[in-house]
Amino acid sequence: MASYGARTEYRTFVRDAEIASAVPSVLWVLIDEHEASIDDGFFLVTMDDSQPFASFPSVRHSQGYNLSFPDGHVELYKIRDPDSERLFTLTQGTGAQQTFRPSNIDWIRLKQVTTTR
């Protein structure tokens, strides 16, 4: 959840203790990443839609992905938008960004549990 130096109204959490000042039950800390986008040590979510789905969640679990939250619970986020399934099944580097719509409900839902303002 990094901002890479860009000014944004969204919060970047650097230490685990900082999450406690937010609401731990609504911010994910671990995600099941799609094997096609594993290329570094983090999962990138751009809140400004500049690189939508720069990292793809996995869809191995009943057409969805798991998110773990700091309070200890886990949620399965099932894919709802028909465009998401096509996006997540493409291999990296095939132009998946071209089919992205900022109104994609799966993208919006992931952003809602990624950070706070």
Jmol script that loads the backbone (N, CA, C; Angstrom):
load data "model"
ATOM      1  N   MET A   1       0.839  -1.178   0.000  1.00  0.00           N
ATOM      2  CA  MET A   1       0.000   0.000   0.000  1.00  0.00           C
ATOM      3  C   MET A   1       0.885   1.242   0.000  1.00  0.00           C
ATOM      4  N   ALA A   2       1.683   1.376  -0.989  1.00  0.00           N
ATOM      5  CA  ALA A   2       2.638   2.471  -1.027  1.00  0.00           C
ATOM      6  C   ALA A   2       2.197   3.565  -1.985  1.00  0.00           C
ATOM      7  N   SER A   3       2.608   4.778  -1.707  1.00  0.00           N
ATOM      8  CA  SER A   3       2.245   5.898  -2.562  1.00  0.00           C
ATOM      9  C   SER A   3       3.365   6.295  -3.504  1.00  0.00           C
ATOM     10  N   TYR A   4       4.549   5.765  -3.315  1.00  0.00           N
ATOM     11  CA  TYR A   4       5.708   6.041  -4.170  1.00  0.00           C
ATOM     12  C   TYR A   4       5.991   7.525  -4.300  1.00  0.00           C
ATOM     13  N   GLY A   5       5.849   8.270  -3.226  1.00  0.00           N
ATOM     14  CA  GLY A   5       6.182   9.682  -3.217  1.00  0.00           C
ATOM     15  C   GLY A   5       5.099  10.598  -3.753  1.00  0.00           C
ATOM     16  N   ALA A   6       4.078  10.043  -4.373  1.00  0.00           N
ATOM     17  CA  ALA A   6       3.009  10.879  -4.911  1.00  0.00           C
ATOM     18  C   ALA A   6       2.122  11.372  -3.772  1.00  0.00           C
ATOM     19  N   ARG A   7       1.718  12.609  -3.853  1.00  0.00           N
ATOM     20  CA  ARG A   7       0.795  13.154  -2.857  1.00  0.00           C
ATOM     21  C   ARG A   7      -0.594  12.617  -3.155  1.00  0.00           C
ATOM     22  N   THR A   8      -1.238  12.141  -2.134  1.00  0.00           N
ATOM     23  CA  THR A   8      -2.564  11.574  -2.293  1.00  0.00           C
ATOM     24  C   THR A   8      -3.348  11.799  -1.008  1.00  0.00           C
ATOM     25  N   GLU A   9      -4.657  11.765  -1.115  1.00  0.00           N
ATOM     26  CA  GLU A   9      -5.461  11.922   0.093  1.00  0.00           C
ATOM     27  C   GLU A   9      -5.635  10.595   0.820  1.00  0.00           C
ATOM     28  N   TYR A  10      -5.120   9.519   0.251  1.00  0.00           N
ATOM     29  CA  TYR A  10      -5.218   8.207   0.877  1.00  0.00           C
ATOM     30  C   TYR A  10      -4.023   7.952   1.783  1.00  0.00           C
ATOM     31  N   ARG A  11      -4.253   7.230   2.830  1.00  0.00           N
ATOM     32  CA  ARG A  11      -3.222   6.959   3.822  1.00  0.00           C
ATOM     33  C   ARG A  11      -2.364   5.761   3.415  1.00  0.00           C
ATOM     34  N   THR A  12      -1.064   5.873   3.636  1.00  0.00           N
ATOM     35  CA  THR A  12      -0.130   4.775   3.439  1.00  0.00           C
ATOM     36  C   THR A  12       0.298   4.279   4.808  1.00  0.00           C
ATOM     37  N   PHE A  13       0.098   3.001   5.068  1.00  0.00           N
ATOM     38  CA  PHE A  13       0.469   2.402   6.346  1.00  0.00           C
ATOM     39  C   PHE A  13       1.872   1.824   6.228  1.00  0.00           C
ATOM     40  N   VAL A  14       2.772   2.261   7.094  1.00  0.00           N
ATOM     41  CA  VAL A  14       4.158   1.817   7.058  1.00  0.00           C
ATOM     42  C   VAL A  14       4.420   0.761   8.127  1.00  0.00           C
ATOM     43  N   ARG A  15       3.841   0.940   9.302  1.00  0.00           N
ATOM     44  CA  ARG A  15       4.045   0.013  10.422  1.00  0.00           C
ATOM     45  C   ARG A  15       2.725  -0.664  10.779  1.00  0.00           C
ATOM     46  N   ASP A  16       2.846  -1.876  11.290  1.00  0.00           N
ATOM     47  CA  ASP A  16       1.648  -2.612  11.697  1.00  0.00           C
ATOM     48  C   ASP A  16       0.814  -1.839  12.709  1.00  0.00           C
ATOM     49  N   ALA A  17       1.470  -1.163  13.630  1.00  0.00           N
ATOM     50  CA  ALA A  17       0.761  -0.432  14.686  1.00  0.00           C
ATOM     51  C   ALA A  17      -0.121   0.682  14.122  1.00  0.00           C
ATOM     52  N   GLU A  18       0.219   1.197  12.951  1.00  0.00           N
ATOM     53  CA  GLU A  18      -0.575   2.276  12.358  1.00  0.00           C
ATOM     54  C   GLU A  18      -1.954   1.801  11.932  1.00  0.00           C
ATOM     55  N   ILE A  19      -2.077   0.539  11.615  1.00  0.00           N
ATOM     56  CA  ILE A  19      -3.376  -0.002  11.206  1.00  0.00           C
ATOM     57  C   ILE A  19      -4.357   0.037  12.376  1.00  0.00           C
ATOM     58  N   ALA A  20      -3.841  -0.090  13.596  1.00  0.00           N
ATOM     59  CA  ALA A  20      -4.700  -0.053  14.775  1.00  0.00           C
ATOM     60  C   ALA A  20      -5.411   1.286  14.908  1.00  0.00           C
ATOM     61  N   SER A  21      -4.821   2.352  14.392  1.00  0.00           N
ATOM     62  CA  SER A  21      -5.469   3.661  14.466  1.00  0.00           C
ATOM     63  C   SER A  21      -6.604   3.779  13.446  1.00  0.00           C
ATOM     64  N   ALA A  22      -6.617   2.906  12.476  1.00  0.00           N
ATOM     65  CA  ALA A  22      -7.731   2.832  11.523  1.00  0.00           C
ATOM     66  C   ALA A  22      -8.699   1.768  12.066  1.00  0.00           C
ATOM     67  N   VAL A  23      -9.489   1.187  11.216  1.00  0.00           N
ATOM     68  CA  VAL A  23     -10.398   0.128  11.642  1.00  0.00           C
ATOM     69  C   VAL A  23      -9.851  -1.192  11.096  1.00  0.00           C
ATOM     70  N   PRO A  24      -9.192  -1.999  11.930  1.00  0.00           N
ATOM     71  CA  PRO A  24      -8.534  -3.223  11.457  1.00  0.00           C
ATOM     72  C   PRO A  24      -9.455  -4.232  10.782  1.00  0.00           C
ATOM     73  N   SER A  25     -10.733  -4.168  11.060  1.00  0.00           N
ATOM     74  CA  SER A  25     -11.645  -5.145  10.466  1.00  0.00           C
ATOM     75  C   SER A  25     -12.041  -4.796   9.033  1.00  0.00           C
ATOM     76  N   VAL A  26     -11.609  -3.643   8.529  1.00  0.00           N
ATOM     77  CA  VAL A  26     -11.995  -3.256   7.168  1.00  0.00           C
ATOM     78  C   VAL A  26     -10.806  -2.991   6.240  1.00  0.00           C
ATOM     79  N   LEU A  27      -9.587  -3.277   6.670  1.00  0.00           N
ATOM     80  CA  LEU A  27      -8.402  -3.086   5.827  1.00  0.00           C
ATOM     81  C   LEU A  27      -7.658  -4.403   5.679  1.00  0.00           C
ATOM     82  N   TRP A  28      -7.470  -4.861   4.466  1.00  0.00           N
ATOM     83  CA  TRP A  28      -6.778  -6.138   4.275  1.00  0.00           C
ATOM     84  C   TRP A  28      -5.269  -5.975   4.463  1.00  0.00           C
ATOM     85  N   VAL A  29      -4.620  -7.089   4.868  1.00  0.00           N
ATOM     86  CA  VAL A  29      -3.164  -7.109   5.003  1.00  0.00           C
ATOM     87  C   VAL A  29      -2.527  -8.195   4.145  1.00  0.00           C
ATOM     88  N   LEU A  30      -3.255  -9.249   3.831  1.00  0.00           N
ATOM     89  CA  LEU A  30      -2.757 -10.311   2.959  1.00  0.00           C
ATOM     90  C   LEU A  30      -3.796 -10.604   1.883  1.00  0.00           C
ATOM     91  N   ILE A  31      -3.300 -10.833   0.670  1.00  0.00           N
ATOM     92  CA  ILE A  31      -4.186 -11.138  -0.456  1.00  0.00           C
ATOM     93  C   ILE A  31      -3.595 -12.298  -1.236  1.00  0.00           C
ATOM     94  N   ASP A  32      -4.437 -13.071  -1.848  1.00  0.00           N
ATOM     95  CA  ASP A  32      -4.009 -14.179  -2.691  1.00  0.00           C
ATOM     96  C   ASP A  32      -3.786 -13.617  -4.100  1.00  0.00           C
ATOM     97  N   GLU A  33      -2.511 -13.474  -4.496  1.00  0.00           N
ATOM     98  CA  GLU A  33      -2.174 -12.855  -5.786  1.00  0.00           C
ATOM     99  C   GLU A  33      -2.143 -13.886  -6.909  1.00  0.00           C
ATOM    100  N   HIS A  34      -2.602 -13.473  -8.076  1.00  0.00           N
ATOM    101  CA  HIS A  34      -2.583 -14.318  -9.272  1.00  0.00           C
ATOM    102  C   HIS A  34      -1.145 -14.588  -9.680  1.00  0.00           C
ATOM    103  N   GLU A  35      -0.860 -15.811 -10.062  1.00  0.00           N
ATOM    104  CA  GLU A  35       0.510 -16.187 -10.404  1.00  0.00           C
ATOM    105  C   GLU A  35       1.081 -15.392 -11.583  1.00  0.00           C
ATOM    106  N   ALA A  36       0.239 -14.866 -12.457  1.00  0.00           N
ATOM    107  CA  ALA A  36       0.726 -14.097 -13.605  1.00  0.00           C
ATOM    108  C   ALA A  36       1.263 -12.722 -13.217  1.00  0.00           C
ATOM    109  N   SER A  37       0.879 -12.213 -12.053  1.00  0.00           N
ATOM    110  CA  SER A  37       1.340 -10.874 -11.676  1.00  0.00           C
ATOM    111  C   SER A  37       2.344 -10.883 -10.523  1.00  0.00           C
ATOM    112  N   ILE A  38       2.747 -12.054 -10.056  1.00  0.00           N
ATOM    113  CA  ILE A  38       3.759 -12.114  -8.994  1.00  0.00           C
ATOM    114  C   ILE A  38       5.109 -11.762  -9.599  1.00  0.00           C
ATOM    115  N   ASP A  39       5.630 -10.578  -9.228  1.00  0.00           N
ATOM    116  CA  ASP A  39       6.914 -10.140  -9.781  1.00  0.00           C
ATOM    117  C   ASP A  39       7.737  -9.348  -8.774  1.00  0.00           C
ATOM    118  N   ASP A  40       7.226  -9.218  -7.559  1.00  0.00           N
ATOM    119  CA  ASP A  40       7.922  -8.442  -6.530  1.00  0.00           C
ATOM    120  C   ASP A  40       7.382  -8.868  -5.166  1.00  0.00           C
ATOM    121  N   GLY A  41       7.692  -8.132  -4.143  1.00  0.00           N
ATOM    122  CA  GLY A  41       7.282  -8.512  -2.798  1.00  0.00           C
ATOM    123  C   GLY A  41       6.037  -7.830  -2.289  1.00  0.00           C
ATOM    124  N   PHE A  42       5.261  -7.225  -3.173  1.00  0.00           N
ATOM    125  CA  PHE A  42       4.056  -6.554  -2.700  1.00  0.00           C
ATOM    126  C   PHE A  42       2.946  -6.630  -3.735  1.00  0.00           C
ATOM    127  N   PHE A  43       1.737  -6.270  -3.318  1.00  0.00           N
ATOM    128  CA  PHE A  43       0.552  -6.251  -4.170  1.00  0.00           C
ATOM    129  C   PHE A  43       0.182  -4.788  -4.368  1.00  0.00           C
ATOM    130  N   LEU A  44       0.235  -4.306  -5.587  1.00  0.00           N
ATOM    131  CA  LEU A  44       0.010  -2.889  -5.883  1.00  0.00           C
ATOM    132  C   LEU A  44      -1.457  -2.602  -6.157  1.00  0.00           C
ATOM    133  N   VAL A  45      -2.010  -1.652  -5.413  1.00  0.00           N
ATOM    134  CA  VAL A  45      -3.356  -1.137  -5.650  1.00  0.00           C
ATOM    135  C   VAL A  45      -3.222   0.367  -5.827  1.00  0.00           C
ATOM    136  N   THR A  46      -3.522   0.862  -7.009  1.00  0.00           N
ATOM    137  CA  THR A  46      -3.454   2.304  -7.263  1.00  0.00           C
ATOM    138  C   THR A  46      -4.838   2.902  -7.038  1.00  0.00           C
ATOM    139  N   MET A  47      -4.935   3.780  -6.093  1.00  0.00           N
ATOM    140  CA  MET A  47      -6.230   4.347  -5.738  1.00  0.00           C
ATOM    141  C   MET A  47      -6.730   5.366  -6.759  1.00  0.00           C
ATOM    142  N   ASP A  48      -5.815   5.898  -7.586  1.00  0.00           N
ATOM    143  CA  ASP A  48      -6.219   6.899  -8.580  1.00  0.00           C
ATOM    144  C   ASP A  48      -6.527   6.284  -9.948  1.00  0.00           C
ATOM    145  N   ASP A  49      -6.582   4.972 -10.041  1.00  0.00           N
ATOM    146  CA  ASP A  49      -6.875   4.251 -11.281  1.00  0.00           C
ATOM    147  C   ASP A  49      -5.796   4.413 -12.350  1.00  0.00           C
ATOM    148  N   SER A  50      -4.591   4.891 -11.980  1.00  0.00           N
ATOM    149  CA  SER A  50      -3.529   5.072 -12.965  1.00  0.00           C
ATOM    150  C   SER A  50      -2.989   3.741 -13.483  1.00  0.00           C
ATOM    151  N   GLN A  51      -3.025   2.717 -12.665  1.00  0.00           N
ATOM    152  CA  GLN A  51      -2.614   1.370 -13.055  1.00  0.00           C
ATOM    153  C   GLN A  51      -3.614   0.381 -12.483  1.00  0.00           C
ATOM    154  N   PRO A  52      -4.833   0.382 -12.983  1.00  0.00           N
ATOM    155  CA  PRO A  52      -5.830  -0.512 -12.416  1.00  0.00           C
ATOM    156  C   PRO A  52      -5.412  -1.961 -12.569  1.00  0.00           C
ATOM    157  N   PHE A  53      -5.569  -2.707 -11.515  1.00  0.00           N
ATOM    158  CA  PHE A  53      -5.166  -4.103 -11.459  1.00  0.00           C
ATOM    159  C   PHE A  53      -3.737  -4.290 -11.945  1.00  0.00           C
ATOM    160  N   ALA A  54      -2.837  -3.452 -11.422  1.00  0.00           N
ATOM    161  CA  ALA A  54      -1.411  -3.620 -11.707  1.00  0.00           C
ATOM    162  C   ALA A  54      -0.962  -4.970 -11.172  1.00  0.00           C
ATOM    163  N   SER A  55      -1.546  -5.395 -10.078  1.00  0.00           N
ATOM    164  CA  SER A  55      -1.383  -6.742  -9.535  1.00  0.00           C
ATOM    165  C   SER A  55      -2.768  -7.380  -9.558  1.00  0.00           C
ATOM    166  N   PHE A  56      -2.844  -8.610 -10.031  1.00  0.00           N
ATOM    167  CA  PHE A  56      -4.139  -9.280 -10.147  1.00  0.00           C
ATOM    168  C   PHE A  56      -4.400 -10.191  -8.963  1.00  0.00           C
ATOM    169  N   PRO A  57      -5.595 -10.107  -8.380  1.00  0.00           N
ATOM    170  CA  PRO A  57      -5.947 -11.094  -7.361  1.00  0.00           C
ATOM    171  C   PRO A  57      -6.163 -12.454  -8.034  1.00  0.00           C
ATOM    172  N   SER A  58      -5.938 -13.506  -7.299  1.00  0.00           N
ATOM    173  CA  SER A  58      -6.163 -14.851  -7.810  1.00  0.00           C
ATOM    174  C   SER A  58      -7.656 -15.129  -7.891  1.00  0.00           C
ATOM    175  N   VAL A  59      -8.036 -16.002  -8.786  1.00  0.00           N
ATOM    176  CA  VAL A  59      -9.445 -16.418  -8.866  1.00  0.00           C
ATOM    177  C   VAL A  59      -9.555 -17.937  -8.718  1.00  0.00           C
ATOM    178  N   ARG A  60      -8.611 -18.521  -7.985  1.00  0.00           N
ATOM    179  CA  ARG A  60      -8.572 -19.972  -7.795  1.00  0.00           C
ATOM    180  C   ARG A  60      -9.647 -20.488  -6.844  1.00  0.00           C
ATOM    181  N   HIS A  61     -10.175 -19.668  -6.015  1.00  0.00           N
ATOM    182  CA  HIS A  61     -11.093 -20.113  -4.963  1.00  0.00           C
ATOM    183  C   HIS A  61     -12.535 -19.762  -5.330  1.00  0.00           C
ATOM    184  N   SER A  62     -13.197 -20.670  -6.015  1.00  0.00           N
ATOM    185  CA  SER A  62     -14.602 -20.462  -6.396  1.00  0.00           C
ATOM    186  C   SER A  62     -14.797 -19.138  -7.135  1.00  0.00           C
ATOM    187  N   GLN A  63     -13.920 -18.876  -8.096  1.00  0.00           N
ATOM    188  CA  GLN A  63     -13.957 -17.631  -8.877  1.00  0.00           C
ATOM    189  C   GLN A  63     -13.856 -16.394  -7.986  1.00  0.00           C
ATOM    190  N   GLY A  64     -12.960 -16.461  -7.013  1.00  0.00           N
ATOM    191  CA  GLY A  64     -12.742 -15.336  -6.122  1.00  0.00           C
ATOM    192  C   GLY A  64     -11.369 -15.406  -5.494  1.00  0.00           C
ATOM    193  N   TYR A  65     -11.088 -14.458  -4.620  1.00  0.00           N
ATOM    194  CA  TYR A  65      -9.796 -14.399  -3.937  1.00  0.00           C
ATOM    195  C   TYR A  65     -10.015 -14.112  -2.466  1.00  0.00           C
ATOM    196  N   ASN A  66      -9.056 -14.562  -1.661  1.00  0.00           N
ATOM    197  CA  ASN A  66      -9.138 -14.378  -0.211  1.00  0.00           C
ATOM    198  C   ASN A  66      -8.383 -13.140   0.226  1.00  0.00           C
ATOM    199  N   LEU A  67      -8.957 -12.435   1.180  1.00  0.00           N
ATOM    200  CA  LEU A  67      -8.312 -11.303   1.833  1.00  0.00           C
ATOM    201  C   LEU A  67      -8.262 -11.604   3.328  1.00  0.00           C
ATOM    202  N   SER A  68      -7.098 -11.391   3.935  1.00  0.00           N
ATOM    203  CA  SER A  68      -6.955 -11.545   5.387  1.00  0.00           C
ATOM    204  C   SER A  68      -6.884 -10.153   6.003  1.00  0.00           C
ATOM    205  N   PHE A  69      -7.546  -9.988   7.132  1.00  0.00           N
ATOM    206  CA  PHE A  69      -7.639  -8.701   7.787  1.00  0.00           C
ATOM    207  C   PHE A  69      -6.900  -8.744   9.126  1.00  0.00           C
ATOM    208  N   PRO A  70      -6.409  -7.578   9.614  1.00  0.00           N
ATOM    209  CA  PRO A  70      -5.614  -7.549  10.842  1.00  0.00           C
ATOM    210  C   PRO A  70      -6.336  -8.030  12.092  1.00  0.00           C
ATOM    211  N   ASP A  71      -7.650  -8.020  12.083  1.00  0.00           N
ATOM    212  CA  ASP A  71      -8.377  -8.498  13.257  1.00  0.00           C
ATOM    213  C   ASP A  71      -8.494 -10.020  13.273  1.00  0.00           C
ATOM    214  N   GLY A  72      -7.944 -10.680  12.245  1.00  0.00           N
ATOM    215  CA  GLY A  72      -7.899 -12.138  12.209  1.00  0.00           C
ATOM    216  C   GLY A  72      -8.910 -12.808  11.302  1.00  0.00           C
ATOM    217  N   HIS A  73      -9.873 -12.074  10.756  1.00  0.00           N
ATOM    218  CA  HIS A  73     -10.852 -12.733   9.897  1.00  0.00           C
ATOM    219  C   HIS A  73     -10.393 -12.740   8.439  1.00  0.00           C
ATOM    220  N   VAL A  74     -10.961 -13.651   7.666  1.00  0.00           N
ATOM    221  CA  VAL A  74     -10.657 -13.817   6.250  1.00  0.00           C
ATOM    222  C   VAL A  74     -11.965 -13.739   5.483  1.00  0.00           C
ATOM    223  N   GLU A  75     -11.929 -13.076   4.324  1.00  0.00           N
ATOM    224  CA  GLU A  75     -13.125 -12.987   3.483  1.00  0.00           C
ATOM    225  C   GLU A  75     -12.789 -13.461   2.080  1.00  0.00           C
ATOM    226  N   LEU A  76     -13.758 -14.136   1.457  1.00  0.00           N
ATOM    227  CA  LEU A  76     -13.659 -14.528   0.063  1.00  0.00           C
ATOM    228  C   LEU A  76     -14.393 -13.491  -0.762  1.00  0.00           C
ATOM    229  N   TYR A  77     -13.665 -12.823  -1.648  1.00  0.00           N
ATOM    230  CA  TYR A  77     -14.268 -11.836  -2.546  1.00  0.00           C
ATOM    231  C   TYR A  77     -14.503 -12.504  -3.889  1.00  0.00           C
ATOM    232  N   LYS A  78     -15.743 -12.841  -4.160  1.00  0.00           N
ATOM    233  CA  LYS A  78     -16.078 -13.466  -5.438  1.00  0.00           C
ATOM    234  C   LYS A  78     -16.102 -12.409  -6.540  1.00  0.00           C
ATOM    235  N   ILE A  79     -15.641 -12.803  -7.703  1.00  0.00           N
ATOM    236  CA  ILE A  79     -15.634 -11.915  -8.857  1.00  0.00           C
ATOM    237  C   ILE A  79     -17.070 -11.733  -9.334  1.00  0.00           C
ATOM    238  N   ARG A  80     -17.485 -10.477  -9.498  1.00  0.00           N
ATOM    239  CA  ARG A  80     -18.861 -10.164  -9.884  1.00  0.00           C
ATOM    240  C   ARG A  80     -18.958  -9.548 -11.273  1.00  0.00           C
ATOM    241  N   ASP A  81     -17.959  -8.766 -11.652  1.00  0.00           N
ATOM    242  CA  ASP A  81     -17.981  -8.059 -12.936  1.00  0.00           C
ATOM    243  C   ASP A  81     -17.488  -8.998 -14.037  1.00  0.00           C
ATOM    244  N   PRO A  82     -18.240  -9.159 -15.120  1.00  0.00           N
ATOM    245  CA  PRO A  82     -17.809 -10.059 -16.200  1.00  0.00           C
ATOM    246  C   PRO A  82     -16.441  -9.690 -16.785  1.00  0.00           C
ATOM    247  N   ASP A  83     -16.094  -8.416 -16.792  1.00  0.00           N
ATOM    248  CA  ASP A  83     -14.785  -8.002 -17.310  1.00  0.00           C
ATOM    249  C   ASP A  83     -13.641  -8.475 -16.414  1.00  0.00           C
ATOM    250  N   SER A  84     -13.893  -8.615 -15.124  1.00  0.00           N
ATOM    251  CA  SER A  84     -12.844  -9.037 -14.195  1.00  0.00           C
ATOM    252  C   SER A  84     -12.368 -10.445 -14.504  1.00  0.00           C
ATOM    253  N   GLU A  85     -13.291 -11.333 -14.791  1.00  0.00           N
ATOM    254  CA  GLU A  85     -12.887 -12.711 -15.073  1.00  0.00           C
ATOM    255  C   GLU A  85     -11.972 -12.757 -16.288  1.00  0.00           C
ATOM    256  N   ARG A  86     -12.300 -12.003 -17.318  1.00  0.00           N
ATOM    257  CA  ARG A  86     -11.430 -11.943 -18.501  1.00  0.00           C
ATOM    258  C   ARG A  86     -10.077 -11.332 -18.140  1.00  0.00           C
ATOM    259  N   LEU A  87     -10.098 -10.270 -17.339  1.00  0.00           N
ATOM    260  CA  LEU A  87      -8.856  -9.621 -16.918  1.00  0.00           C
ATOM    261  C   LEU A  87      -7.948 -10.576 -16.168  1.00  0.00           C
ATOM    262  N   PHE A  88      -8.495 -11.299 -15.203  1.00  0.00           N
ATOM    263  CA  PHE A  88      -7.694 -12.129 -14.323  1.00  0.00           C
ATOM    264  C   PHE A  88      -7.236 -13.419 -14.980  1.00  0.00           C
ATOM    265  N   THR A  89      -7.862 -13.818 -16.082  1.00  0.00           N
ATOM    266  CA  THR A  89      -7.433 -15.038 -16.750  1.00  0.00           C
ATOM    267  C   THR A  89      -6.418 -14.762 -17.846  1.00  0.00           C
ATOM    268  N   LEU A  90      -6.202 -13.502 -18.181  1.00  0.00           N
ATOM    269  CA  LEU A  90      -5.175 -13.156 -19.163  1.00  0.00           C
ATOM    270  C   LEU A  90      -3.801 -13.319 -18.543  1.00  0.00           C
ATOM    271  N   THR A  91      -2.837 -13.612 -19.346  1.00  0.00           N
ATOM    272  CA  THR A  91      -1.477 -13.671 -18.825  1.00  0.00           C
ATOM    273  C   THR A  91      -0.879 -12.277 -18.843  1.00  0.00           C
ATOM    274  N   GLN A  92       0.125 -12.083 -18.024  1.00  0.00           N
ATOM    275  CA  GLN A  92       0.759 -10.776 -17.887  1.00  0.00           C
ATOM    276  C   GLN A  92       1.320 -10.327 -19.234  1.00  0.00           C
ATOM    277  N   GLY A  93       1.141  -9.029 -19.555  1.00  0.00           N
ATOM    278  CA  GLY A  93       1.698  -8.457 -20.769  1.00  0.00           C
ATOM    279  C   GLY A  93       0.825  -8.608 -21.998  1.00  0.00           C
ATOM    280  N   THR A  94      -0.453  -8.975 -21.829  1.00  0.00           N
ATOM    281  CA  THR A  94      -1.307  -9.165 -22.993  1.00  0.00           C
ATOM    282  C   THR A  94      -2.254  -7.994 -23.227  1.00  0.00           C
ATOM    283  N   GLY A  95      -2.010  -6.871 -22.564  1.00  0.00           N
ATOM    284  CA  GLY A  95      -2.863  -5.708 -22.781  1.00  0.00           C
ATOM    285  C   GLY A  95      -4.141  -5.729 -21.967  1.00  0.00           C
ATOM    286  N   ALA A  96      -4.127  -6.404 -20.828  1.00  0.00           N
ATOM    287  CA  ALA A  96      -5.332  -6.500 -20.006  1.00  0.00           C
ATOM    288  C   ALA A  96      -5.841  -5.135 -19.591  1.00  0.00           C
ATOM    289  N   GLN A  97      -4.952  -4.156 -19.442  1.00  0.00           N
ATOM    290  CA  GLN A  97      -5.371  -2.823 -19.018  1.00  0.00           C
ATOM    291  C   GLN A  97      -6.344  -2.192 -20.011  1.00  0.00           C
ATOM    292  N   GLN A  98      -6.296  -2.599 -21.267  1.00  0.00           N
ATOM    293  CA  GLN A  98      -7.156  -2.010 -22.285  1.00  0.00           C
ATOM    294  C   GLN A  98      -8.628  -2.316 -22.047  1.00  0.00           C
ATOM    295  N   THR A  99      -8.929  -3.406 -21.366  1.00  0.00           N
ATOM    296  CA  THR A  99     -10.317  -3.777 -21.140  1.00  0.00           C
ATOM    297  C   THR A  99     -10.852  -3.283 -19.796  1.00  0.00           C
ATOM    298  N   PHE A 100     -10.046  -2.572 -19.046  1.00  0.00           N
ATOM    299  CA  PHE A 100     -10.449  -2.119 -17.719  1.00  0.00           C
ATOM    300  C   PHE A 100     -11.388  -0.925 -17.789  1.00  0.00           C
ATOM    301  N   ARG A 101     -12.395  -0.952 -16.942  1.00  0.00           N
ATOM    302  CA  ARG A 101     -13.294   0.189 -16.767  1.00  0.00           C
ATOM    303  C   ARG A 101     -13.205   0.627 -15.316  1.00  0.00           C
ATOM    304  N   PRO A 102     -13.023   1.926 -15.026  1.00  0.00           N
ATOM    305  CA  PRO A 102     -12.977   2.380 -13.634  1.00  0.00           C
ATOM    306  C   PRO A 102     -14.258   2.070 -12.854  1.00  0.00           C
ATOM    307  N   SER A 103     -15.358   1.802 -13.561  1.00  0.00           N
ATOM    308  CA  SER A 103     -16.610   1.457 -12.883  1.00  0.00           C
ATOM    309  C   SER A 103     -16.711  -0.036 -12.573  1.00  0.00           C
ATOM    310  N   ASN A 104     -15.642  -0.788 -12.806  1.00  0.00           N
ATOM    311  CA  ASN A 104     -15.600  -2.219 -12.521  1.00  0.00           C
ATOM    312  C   ASN A 104     -15.870  -2.431 -11.035  1.00  0.00           C
ATOM    313  N   ILE A 105     -16.927  -3.163 -10.695  1.00  0.00           N
ATOM    314  CA  ILE A 105     -17.320  -3.286  -9.290  1.00  0.00           C
ATOM    315  C   ILE A 105     -16.302  -4.058  -8.453  1.00  0.00           C
ATOM    316  N   ASP A 106     -15.555  -4.958  -9.076  1.00  0.00           N
ATOM    317  CA  ASP A 106     -14.525  -5.687  -8.332  1.00  0.00           C
ATOM    318  C   ASP A 106     -13.363  -4.766  -7.980  1.00  0.00           C
ATOM    319  N   TRP A 107     -12.994  -3.876  -8.881  1.00  0.00           N
ATOM    320  CA  TRP A 107     -11.933  -2.905  -8.628  1.00  0.00           C
ATOM    321  C   TRP A 107     -12.347  -1.943  -7.522  1.00  0.00           C
ATOM    322  N   ILE A 108     -13.560  -1.450  -7.588  1.00  0.00           N
ATOM    323  CA  ILE A 108     -14.070  -0.524  -6.568  1.00  0.00           C
ATOM    324  C   ILE A 108     -14.095  -1.197  -5.198  1.00  0.00           C
ATOM    325  N   ARG A 109     -14.547  -2.433  -5.158  1.00  0.00           N
ATOM    326  CA  ARG A 109     -14.625  -3.153  -3.876  1.00  0.00           C
ATOM    327  C   ARG A 109     -13.236  -3.372  -3.270  1.00  0.00           C
ATOM    328  N   LEU A 110     -12.241  -3.723  -4.103  1.00  0.00           N
ATOM    329  CA  LEU A 110     -10.891  -3.913  -3.594  1.00  0.00           C
ATOM    330  C   LEU A 110     -10.326  -2.595  -3.041  1.00  0.00           C
ATOM    331  N   LYS A 111     -10.545  -1.506  -3.750  1.00  0.00           N
ATOM    332  CA  LYS A 111     -10.046  -0.209  -3.271  1.00  0.00           C
ATOM    333  C   LYS A 111     -10.682   0.187  -1.941  1.00  0.00           C
ATOM    334  N   GLN A 112     -11.946  -0.180  -1.733  1.00  0.00           N
ATOM    335  CA  GLN A 112     -12.640   0.193  -0.494  1.00  0.00           C
ATOM    336  C   GLN A 112     -12.041  -0.452   0.747  1.00  0.00           C
ATOM    337  N   VAL A 113     -11.346  -1.572   0.607  1.00  0.00           N
ATOM    338  CA  VAL A 113     -10.754  -2.247   1.761  1.00  0.00           C
ATOM    339  C   VAL A 113      -9.224  -2.160   1.757  1.00  0.00           C
ATOM    340  N   THR A 114      -8.666  -1.288   0.913  1.00  0.00           N
ATOM    341  CA  THR A 114      -7.214  -1.164   0.802  1.00  0.00           C
ATOM    342  C   THR A 114      -6.647  -0.094   1.716  1.00  0.00           C
ATOM    343  N   THR A 115      -7.298   1.028   1.859  1.00  0.00           N
ATOM    344  CA  THR A 115      -6.777   2.106   2.695  1.00  0.00           C
ATOM    345  C   THR A 115      -7.918   3.027   3.117  1.00  0.00           C
ATOM    346  N   THR A 116      -7.559   4.085   3.843  1.00  0.00           N
ATOM    347  CA  THR A 116      -8.527   5.094   4.276  1.00  0.00           C
ATOM    348  C   THR A 116      -8.025   6.458   3.813  1.00  0.00           C
ATOM    349  N   ARG A 117      -8.869   7.418   3.935  1.00  0.00           N
ATOM    350  CA  ARG A 117      -8.482   8.802   3.592  1.00  0.00           C
ATOM    351  C   ARG A 117      -7.949   9.486   4.820  1.00  0.00           C
TER     352      ARG A 117
END
end "model"
wireframe off; spacefill off
backbone 0.3
color backbone group
